[in-house]
Amino acid sequence: MKVQVLLGLHLDVASPKPISIEDTQPVPRLERLVRGVGGDGFVILTDMFSFLDPAHISSDLAGRLRALADDCEQLKLTRAPPMLLRTAPLLKNWVPTLTPAGVQMIGHTVGHPIHGDRMVMTTPLWWADPDGTWIRSLSRFYRLGPPAGPDHVRRMLELAGLGSSEGDA
């Protein structure tokens, strides 16, 4: 079985022998990054990580970052999340995922101020409670309910078009 890992290398995870760099096949974007763009040898990071392009700065980013910095100060001083956590949306049946923007959570929210009660993907995560009761994304705190079980993960993969149907082997 081949899987794609963060650096864009396809690895054969069923191989009985240790995997060497010769056994991997880089995806085209990684080859472009390693070789450089064009003949000048410069790497264009925004080709791989479009969120780094200042053209993608949203109108509310400064406010989100200020709120994040305020929460950072409070967490540093008290090691306890703010009172805001009491009204934070609940995220249940969640699974962490690694995206080009960072670690994000996919799960079902209850009481989200924008999305209500439905499946969402959070903005990138900044902090997580070591006891597993809350997370802080770029946008807000979430209270954590139970993580996704195997059935929920299969359903998420199906919704994303990555799951296999009953007839597939």
N, C-alpha and C positions, 0 to 999 in steps of 0.2 A: 504494500500500500504506500503510495506517495503522499506526502503532506507538504504544505508550504509553510515555512517558518518565517519569523519576522524579517530576516534579511532577504527574503525572496528566494531562498534556496529550496529546491525540491529534494527531499530526503526519502530514501526507501527505508521505512521504519520496520519492515518485516524482515529485513536482511539479517541472516545469522552472523555475519561478520561485522566487525566495527566499521563504521562509515568514515571514509576519508574525504577530504575535499575533492579528490578526483572522482568520487562517486556522486557528486552533486551536479545538478544542472542549473546554472543561474538563470533567472528569468530575465527578459530583455532589459527591463528598467535597471536592474542591478548591474548588468554588463555595461550599460550606458553610464551609470554612476561610477563604476570602477575605472572605466576607460576615459571618462571625461566627456563633456559635450563638445561635439565638433572637434576641430584640430587643435584648439587652444588649451585643452586639458582642464578647463574650469568645470566644476560641478555646479549644476543648478539645483539647489535643494528644493525649490518650489515645484520642480518637475515631479519629485517623489512625494512631497508633503505640501500640498496646495494651501493648507491652512497657514503656512508661514508667509504667504504673500500678503503684504499690507492691503492689497485690494479687497481682501476678504474680511477686513475688520468690520464688525457689525456696529451699529449705532449704540448698542447697549454694552459693548465690551468694557469700556472704562468703568462704568458703574458696577459691573460684575466683578471686575478686578479689585475695585475699592472695597466692596463687601467681602470678597475673599481675603483681602489683606486685614480687614477688621477682625474677621473670624480667626485668622492666623494669630493675631495678637492675643485674642481672648484664649485660644487654645494653648498658646505658649505660657500664659500666666496661670491659668486655672486647670489645664488638662481636662476640662469638662466642656462639652458643647454648650452653646448658648441656650437660653430659654426658647429660642426659635425652634429648637428640636421638638418641642411639645406639639407644635402645629405643622411640623414638616410632613410631607407626603410619605406614605408607607410604600416601600418597594418590596414586593413579594414575588416568589417564583423567579428569582433573579439568577443571572449567570454573568460572570465577568467576561469581557472580551477585549482583546488587544487590537486596536485600530491604529491607523497612521497618526491619529490625533492623540493617542495615549490609551490608558486603560479606561474603559467605559462599562456600564452595566446595562444589561437588557433585562427587563422584567415588567411585571404588572404593577402600575401605580394605583394607589387609592388616595384620593384627595389631592391630586396634583393641581396647583392653581391655574395652570394653562391647559393641560391635557386631560384633566379629570381622572376617570378610572379606566385605564386601558394600558396596553402594551406600549412601552417606550424604550428608547435608548437614551441614557443620561449624557450630559456633557462630560468631558474628561474628568476623572477623579483626581482629587488633590490629597485627601486624607481619608483614612478608614479607622474606625474604632478597633483597637486590638481585641476587644471582647465581642466584636461582630454585631454591635447593636445599631450603628449608624455609619454613614459615609458622607463626605462633603465633595460635591462635584463643583465645577466652575460656577454653576448656576445657583445651587442651593444644597442644604442638608437633606438627607433622606433617612428615615428610620428603616431599618432592615427587618423584614419578615423572614420567613423560611426561604432558603435557596431553592432553585428549581430542581426537581427530581428528574429521573430519566425520561418520564413521559412528557414533561414540560419541555425538556431540551429537544426531544424529537419533534415536538409540535413547533418550536421556534425554528428549527432547521427546515421543516416543511414550509412554513410561512415565508422563509427566506429563499425558498427554491433550492435548498441544499440537501434536503432529506430524501430518503428513498421511499417509494410507495410500497404497499403491502406485497405487490407482485414481484418487486425487484429482489434479486438474491445477492 
